[in-house]
Amino acid sequence: MARRSHLEHEINNRVSHGLRTPRRVVSRALLCFLAALTVAAATPAREAPAAVGAGTIVFASERSGSSQIYSIRADGSRLGQLTRNRYGDSAPRFSPDGRRIVFARSTRCCSGLWLMNADGSGQRSLAPYASDPAWSPDSQRIAYVSCGCGKPEGLVIADVVGRHRIFIRGGAGHPSWSPDGRWIAFSRPVGDYFSVMVVRSGGGRPRTVWRRVWGDNPLGWTARGEIVVAAAHAFVAIRPEGGRPRRFPGIRRLDASGLVLSRGATRLAWIDHGRRLLIRPLAGGGTRNVTPKRAGYLEQPVWSADGRRLAVVSLAPGRIFEDILVVAANGSSSRRITQRLPYPYGSENRQPSWRPGGATPARLGGRPVAPLRSETWSHTRFAAAGGATIGEMAADGDRAAMVISYANSGCAAVEVWDAKYARVIRVQPPCGSGGESSREDTSGVALAGDRVAWLHTSGGNTTTTDLETTTLVPRKTVTVAEGGLDDNGAGRTPRSPAGDGSLLAFTFDRHCDSDESQQDKCPPGKKIGYVIAATVWRVGGHEKCPDQTPKGGCSQVASAPSELTVLTVDAGRIVVRTETGVETLSEQGALLRTFSVRASAAALSGNRLALRTAGAIELYDATSGQLTARVPAAAGVRLEDLEGELLVTALNDVVTVRKLGAGQTTFFRTDGVARGQLEQPGLFVVGPHRVTFTPMSALERRLGA
């Protein structure tokens, strides 16, 4: 069973036609419409062809490693770059007069709103913690949502100069201006649903015009000044002053998303089940299927100003990055306008916005800066391409192995960054053939010299877990252990490997079942999933690996009738956790030392053993077993690594390096949950999107050595 893509996960709860930064996720799937419609065939009607080349679009792309804003003609020409900085810029939206663009810029708390001229000049901050902007019809004001960060949440109405602001307290989302600029409609969360509210643009007390709808409302306004609401059983138009709603015939919500009205609210476009782009007149009539061939999953449709075209985001079969398509509204033609860049750059393209005045004769912004390899990796920095995230990391020497996850496609890759030579080796590509993910979960990565290993888990009620490994040169992935657990935790499975130098070790567990007929039935008093047998293996040797094949390639190190989990390895030694404590073993299986202490993690370097225990990190002499030091550690502090007298811990987004004995510390902050690995050449610090490498000489200077 392949993992659903990011688009599939969002397809029922995402508003696709406005600038939206992630907000509260509605607990139920976003209902959409269509049931009462008779969908027309995909064959275009007999109309004059609509050229897809006219018009200018701005969009967000991660083509150079971080999200920036670009412009492009609707025929795919005149690509221009509007922003370029170390922050993530996204979700651009043109003003109605086409002279300005409002966009989101990442902050530590949530996005902030910025303004710039249409050519990218004059960039300035509008609001530090804000989302969901909507331009007034005269392009002089913007309504947006204050997104908290310790401040009250509400609807804000501000002029573009930023000198005058009106604050409407209370939850708000999806603001939409009336055509005459006198009213603003917006949604307000009420329990599991939303109410559609309206307030005068000069401020005042908002009033409710419709209750119990989903969060993509209001959809917009008709030319007659009515608010369009997609209710559960009908589409209605409501006057802001109140009165009897006007119902649109033949439309109700069922299985669609991305509802977007054309200018003047004459036509409605939507995505059906994530796969079909459909259009119909709002006042009634047939539905037209304008889905391009081989478009894959679709989202974020947006109309051009003249209503003759739509731009839509597409994740084609076999792709891990999204493209932007321009589609003629009569179904006569379509075109992919974004470039597909080769690895390692990626080219995530999202959030298109049409320039209201149509095509500009000149390029908007400067010529795009060519993607540079140094933006993705160098001797001191690695960044996941195309906005992907780094799930796990393991280092050995100058190299770091990582699991790179691509959320939009559900794919994961395994890559090795060699900081010494500033190169990256893609060990495992992110997707299999046919556009399906080759991974439901990839985890437990380990690196030992030129060998990489990781766990691949797939399945449903019963999971299958394979331990896969390959050398960097030549690269040929093989499975050295396989197993599976049912939804109760019973079965046999390999555990996360650990590596150092030439040693790569892992545990293979047997978990008991309650079924009396099973060989692995639980001992008296033990629950399903209890470990009733465990073996420790190392890769290399002539014994049969625990994958039920006759091939050799492994060596059994140790076994036990209960837990025996590999925690770490170093210099030919293996640290394992048992039911009663911790043991150190030689790679041949000899018991070196027993420590009668419960530990959740371990790090071993030379004659020092660090153990994460309740409330502290304890340091032991690995030979004698004597406790030599105890470093208090609050809940949440993770033991990351140990190299000589340097201890590495992490808490939230900070990695701390402490010099034992002397007590000096230094800190490294990341853009999210932080991890650290310390090797003799230096320190690897990883966050969700990048890894940095600090040479040992620079680290010692920071510690005052």
N, C-alpha and C positions, 0 to 999 in steps of 0.2 A: 504494500500500500504506500503510494508516494505521498510525501508531505504536501499539503496544499500550499500554493504560493501566497506571498504577501498580498497580492491582489485579491485572491479568493477570500482570505481572512477579512479583508477590509470591504469587500464588495457590497456588503449589506449594511454598513454603518458609516459610510464616508460620504461627505458632501463633495461633489466633484467639480462644481462650476464656480466656486469662489475661492478666495484666498483663505485657506483653513490651516491652522497649525493644530497638532494633536490636542483634542479636548477630551472631556469625559466620554467614555464609551458607553453607549446605551446597552443595557443588560440584555435586551432582546435583539435579534437580527433585524436590520432595517427592512421593513416591509416595503414593497414597491407595487407597481401597478401593471395591469395588462389583461386580466382574465377575460374581460368582456369584449376584448378587441379581436377582430379578425385580421391577422397580420398579412399584409400584402406580400407577394413574392419578391425575391431580391432583385428581379429584373427591373431595371430603371424604367420609369414611365417615359412616354414620348415627349420629352422636353428638350429645350436647347441645352447642349452640354454646358456644364458649369466648370470653368477653368479653375484648377486648384492652385495656380501659381500666383494669383494676385493677393496682396496683403502682406503685413509684417507681423511677426509673432515674437514675443519674449517668453523665455522659459528658464527653468533651473536645470543645471546639468553638473554632473560630477566627472566630467570628461578629463580633468587634470588632477583628480584625486580628492578634491573638496568641492562642495557645492558652491557654484557661482552662477551669475545671471548672464544670459546670452540673448542676442536677437538674431532673427533669421527671416528671410523672405519665405513666403508660403510655397515657393518652388524649390526650396532648399539652398538657395544661393545667398551670398552676402552675410555670412555668419559674422556676427560682431560680439565682442565681449564687453559687458557693461560693468561688472564688478570683478575685483581681484584682490583678495585679502586673506588673512589667516582665519577669519570667521566664516561660518557657513551662511551663505545668502541663498534665499529660496523664495518661492511663491510670489513672483512679481505680478503686478496688476496695473494696467494702464489707466490713466485718468480719462474721463469721457472726451476731453479735448485732445487727447493724444500727446500732450506736452510733458507729462510727468509720469513717474512710475512709483508706486508704493511697494515695498518688499519687506520680507522678514529677515532679520539677522540674528543668529544664535547668540544667546547669553547663557550664563550659568543656571539661571532659574527657568526661564522660558524665552520665547522669541521676543525681540523688540522690533518695532516698526521703523523703517527708514524711508526717506524720500530721495529721489534723484530725478534729474531731467531725462528726457527720453533717450538722449545720447550717452547717458551714464555719468554726466558731469554733475557737479553740485550735490554730492551725496551728503546727507545730514540726518540726524536722528529726529524722529517724530515723537516716539514714546518708547521708554525702555522696556516695559513689560506689557506687551499687548499682542493681540491677534485679531483675526477676522475683520480686516478693514473693508469699508465700502465707501466709494467716492460719491459725493453729491453730484447731481446732474450738471451744475455749473463748474465743477472741478475745483471749487474753492474750499470745501470742507471734507472731512473724512470722519465717518463713524467707525469706532472699533471697540473691541472688548478688552478691558483691563484684566490681565490674567493672574492677578494676585501677587505672589512672591512676597507675602507679608502685608500687602496692601489690600484695601477693599476691592472686591470684584464688582464689575458693573459695565454699563454701556457709556462710552465717552464720545462726545461730539466735539471735534476740534477743527479750527481753521488750519490751512496748510502752513501758515506762518508759525503756528504753535503758540500764539499769544493768548488765545481765548479757548477755553474748554468748558464743556457742560458735562456733568457727571450724573448718570442715572443709576442709583444704587440697586444692587440685586443681580442675580445670575442672568446672563445674556449670551446670545450667540446668533450668528448669521444675520447681521443687520442688512437692511435693504431700503433704499430711499425711494420715495414716490417720484413720479416723473416731474412734478412741479417743485420738488425739494421741500415741501411743507411737512412731510411726515417721514418717520422711520419705523418700519416694522422689524421685529426681531423675535427670537424664540427665548423662552425662559423655562428652565427645568422645573418640573413639578412632579415629584415622586419618580415613577418609572417612565413618565412621558414628558412632553413639553407643551406649553401654551404659546400661542402666537399673540404677541403684544404689539401695541402701536403707541408712539409718543410723538409729539410735535418736535420738529427739528430745532426749535428754539428752547427746548426743555419743557418740563412739566411732569405731571404724574402719568405714567403709562397705564393703558387700559387693555384688558383682555378682549380679543376678538374671536378666538377659537381655542378650544381646549382639547387635550388628549390627542396630540399628534406626535410624530417623530421629529428628530432633531434636525432634519434637512429643511425645515420650514422656517420662514416663508420662502417660496420659490422665486417671487418677484412681484412685479406690478403690471397690470394691463395698461394700455394706452389711455383708458378711461379713468385711471387712478384707483383701481381696485387691487387689493392684496390677493395674490394667488396662493392657496393653501392646498397641499396634498393631504387630505384627511383619509381616514381608514377606508371609507366606502365610497368616497366621491372626491372630485376636484372641484373647489369652489372659489369664487371671487367675492371679496367682502369689501365694502366701503369702510374706510378708516373711522368714519363717524358712526358706523353701525348700520342697522337695517337688515333686510332680508338678503341672505347670500344668493349669488347666482351660481347655479350648478352647470358643469360642463358635461355634456352627454357622453355616455359610453366609456368613461374612464374610471377605473378603480385600481387600487394598489394590489399587487400580488407578488411578483418575482422579478423586480428590476431595481436598478440603482442609478445614481448619477443623473438625477432629474435636472434638466436645464432648459430654461425658456429662451426663445429667440427674442431679439429686440422688439419691444411692443407686445410681448407675450402672445404672439399669434401661433407659434408652433412649439411643440414640446419634443425634446430628444432625451433618450435614456439608454442605459445599458441593460440588456436582458440576460439574466443569469451569468453576467460577466463575459458573455461571448458575442452578443449581437448588438449592433448600434441601430436603434429604431427611431423613426420620426413620425409624428402625426400632427395635424392641425388641432389646436386646443379646443376650438369650437365644434369639433366633430369631423369625421371623415376617416378614410382608410389609413392604415399604418404602413410605412415604407421601411423596408430592411435595406440599409445602406452599408452593411458590414463589409469591409475590404476582405479580400481573400487572404488566408493564412495570417489573420490578425492576432489570433490567440486570445489572451485575456485583455479586456478593455476597461478603461476607467477615465474619469476626468474629461468628459466631452465639454467643449465650449464653442459657442457660435461666433462666427465672424460678424462684423457690424452690419453687413448687407444681408445676412441670413442665407447666403448662398453656399457656405462651407462650414465645416466643423473641424476643429483640431481635437484629437483624442489620443490618449496615452495607450500604448500597445505593448504587451509582453508576448512576443511571437514564440511559437513552439521551438524548443531547443535553446532559447535565449535566456541569459541571466540578468540582462539589463533592459530597461524599457526604452522604447522609441516613441516619437511623436509622429502621428499620421495626420495629413490633411485630407478630408473626405468631402466630395461634392454632395450637397444636400439632396440632389436628385439621384444620387447613386451612380452617376455616370463615370466617375473617376476617383482615384485616390493616389496618394504619394507619401512615402516615408521621407521626412525632411531632415532628420537628425542623422549624424554620422555614426557608424559603428567602428569604434577604435579597437585595436588589438590589445590583448593583455600586455602590460599590467595596468593600463590606464582605466579601462572601463568607460562606460558612457551612459550612466543613469540620467534619463531625461524626463522631466515631469513639469506639471503645473503651467501649461501654456496659457497665454493671454494675448488676444488679438489687439492690434493698434486700431482704435476706432476710426481713424481717418484713412484706413487702408494702407497701401504700400507707401513707404517713404522712398524718395529717389536716391537717397544716400544710405550708406551703411550706418546703423545705429551702434555707437560704441566703437572702440578700436578693433583692429584686426586681432583675432584670438591669439593669445600667447600659446605657442605649441606646447602640448603636454611634455614635461621634462621628466626624465627618469629620476632626477634628484628630488622631484616632488613626491615620488612614491617610495624610493629608497636611496640610501647613501651609506657611508661608513658608520653613521651615527643615528640614522632614523629610517624606520620602515612605516609606511602607511598603507592600510588596506585599500585596494583599488575600488573605485566606483561606489564609495559609501558603504562597503561591506564592513562587518564587525569582526573583531578578533575574539574568539570564544575562549581559547586556552593557549598556553605557551609552555614550552620546555626548552631549556638551553643546555648546551654542552660545548665548552670551548668558546670559539668565536661565532657559533651558530645558534639560531633560535628556530625551533619548529613551532608552527602555529596552525590552529584550526580557524579558517576564514569562512564566515557564514554570510550568504547572500540572501537577505530576508525576502526579497521580492519573488524569488524562485524556489525557496526552500532548499537550496543547494549549499553544500559546504565543501571547501577545498582544504588540502593540507599543503602548506608551503614552508620552505626553509629559507631563512634569511642569513646569508653569510656576511657579517659586518666587516670582516677583514678585507674581503674582496669586493664588497658592495654589489652583491648579486643575489638573486632570488631563484630558487629552484621550486617549481610547482610539482610536488610529488604526487598529489591526487587532484585531478581536475574537478571543478565544482559540480558538473552535471553529467549524467549519463546520456545515452542516446535517446532519440525520440522526444526530447524535451522534458522527460521525467527526471526527478531528482534521483541521484544515485545514493542519497543518504537520507534517512529519516533523522538520524542523530549521529554526529561524529564527535568524539570526545576522547579524553584520556591520552592525549598525544605525549609521546616520549621520544627523546633523541639520545642516541649512544654512538658517538663518533660519526660515521657516515651512514648509520642505519636509523630509520624513523619507524615508529609503530603508533597505532591508534586503534580505537574501538569504533566499530560500525554497528549501530543498533537499528533494527527495523521491525515492523510487525504491528499487530493490533493487540488483541487480548493476550496473545502469547508473543513475546518479543524474541527475536533472534539477534545474538550479539557475536560478531566476529572480531578477532584480534588480527589486524592486518599489518604487514611490515614490508619495507623495501629498503634497499640501499640507494644512495643518491646517484651513484654511477656504477653499473647500469641500473636503470629503474625498472623493476619488475615486481609488482605487488603480489604477495602471496598471503594466504590465510594460515596462521599457525595455531589457532584455537577457535572453536566455535561452540556455541551453546545457546540456551534460551531459558527464559523464565515466563511462567504464566502470570495472569493478573493478580495472583495471590503471593507471588514471589517464590514459587516452587520451581525447581529445575536445576540446571547446571549452566555455568556461565564463566567466561574469563573476566578478570578485573583489570583496572587501568594499569598499564605497564610503567616501569621506571627505568631510566637509562643513565649511564655514565661511562665514558670511554668505550671499551669494548663490551661492557656488560649491559644486557637488556633483560630484565626479569619481570615476571607477572605471576598472578595467582589465578588458579582455576578452582571454583567453588562448587560444592553440591549443597542444595538447599532442600530441606525436607518437605514432604507433603503429608496431608492428613489421611489420604486414601490408604487403607490397610493393605490393599492389594499391591501397592507400589513398593519397589525395592527401597526407595528413599523415604519411607514413612518416618514421621517425627517421633523422637524419643518421648517417653512419658513426661508431661509437664512442659513440653516445648511447642511453640506456635509454628504455624506454616511459614516457611521461609528461613527457619533457623539453619545455620551452616552446620552440617553433619560431617563434612569432609572437605579438606582443602589441600591443594598441592601447589608448591612454588616451583616455577620453571624458569629456565633461562634459554634465550634463543641462541642456537649453536650447539652442535653435537650430533650424535647419530641415533638418538632415541626418537621414537614416534612422538610428534607433537600431539597435544590433546584435541585433535580435530577429527578423530575417527577416520584417518586415512593411513595407508601403510607407509607413507613417506617419513623420512627422518628429518632432523634439523633442529631438535630441541634436546635439552637435558633436564631431567627432574632433579631438583635441588633438595626439597624437603616435603614432608606431608604431615598432616595432623587430623585427628577426628573432630576438629572444630575449627574456629577461625585461625587463619594464617595469612594475613593480608600484607602484601608488599607495600611499604610506606616510602622507602627511598633506597638508593644504592649509591655507593661511592668506593672507588679504588678496589674493586673486586669483592666488596662486602655488601650484604643485603640486610636491611632493617625490616623486620616484620612485626605486625601486631598480633598478639594471641588473645585468648580469652582472659588470661590472667596478667598480661603485661606486654613487654616488648623484648624481642630477641634480636641479636645480631648473628648473622650466618656468613660463612665463607661462600663463594660461588660454587664450591663443590658440595656444600651442605653441612659442613662442620659447624656445631654450635660454638660461637665465640664468647657470648656473654648474655645473661638474662637480667632484665631490669623489671622489678616488680612495681610497675607504675602504669596506669592507664593513660594512653596518649592518643590524641586525634591526628597528629601529624609529627613528622620527624625530619631532621636534617643532619647529615653526617659529613664531617670534614676532618681528615687526619685523625687525631686522637680525641676529638670533641664530638659528642652526640647531643643534639638539641631535641627536646621533646615538648610538644604543646600539651600541657596538662590543665586541669581545672584551675583557672586563676593565675597561671604563670607559664613561662617558658623555662624549663629546667635544663641545665647544662651538666653533662656527665662525662667522666673520663671513660672513653670507649673500651679501654683495656681493663681497668680495675673495676669499673662500674660505680665509682665513687661520685656522689653529687658534688660538683665544684662551684656552681653558681645558680641563683634563682632570680629571674627577671620577672617582676609582676606584670601581668598582661590582662587588660580588661576584656570583657566579653566582646567578641567580634574581631579581636586582633588575631591575625593569621600568621603562623610561622611559615615563612616563604623559603628561606635558604640559609646556609652557613658556609662560609669560606674562610678558613683560618680563624682569625679572631674577630671577623666581621659577621654580625648577625643581621638578617634581613627579615623584617616583619611588614605587614600591610594592614591598614584599616581604612575602609571606604575608598577614597580616591588618593590616598597618600601611602607611599612606600617609605619606610624608615630603615636606615642603615646605622647600626650601633656598633661601636668598637668596644668589645668586651674588656673589662679591666679598667681601661682609661675612662670609659663612659661617654666619649664624644658621639654625637649623633648628627646625621644630615638627612634631609627629607627631599622626596621627589613627588610632585603632584601630577596627576593625569586628568583626562577628561571624563573619567567615570570610575568604575570599580577597578582598583589597581592591583597588579601582581608584580613580583620581582624575582629574578633569578640572578645569582651572583656566581660568576666563574672566574678563574684566574686572570683571563684577559680583561674582565670588567663586568659592569652591572647592566642587565637588561631590565627595563621597566616597561610594562605593558598596560595600556588602557583599552577601552572598547574599539578604538580606531587606529592607534599607532603604537609603535614600540620605539623606545630610545635606548641607545647604548652609550654608557659612560665608561671610558677606559679606566683601568685600575689606578693609573697614575693620577688622573683627574679626581677620582673618588677619594684617594688618600689625601690630596690637597684640601678637599672640602672637609675632611675629618681632622685637618690640622697636622697631618703627618709630615 
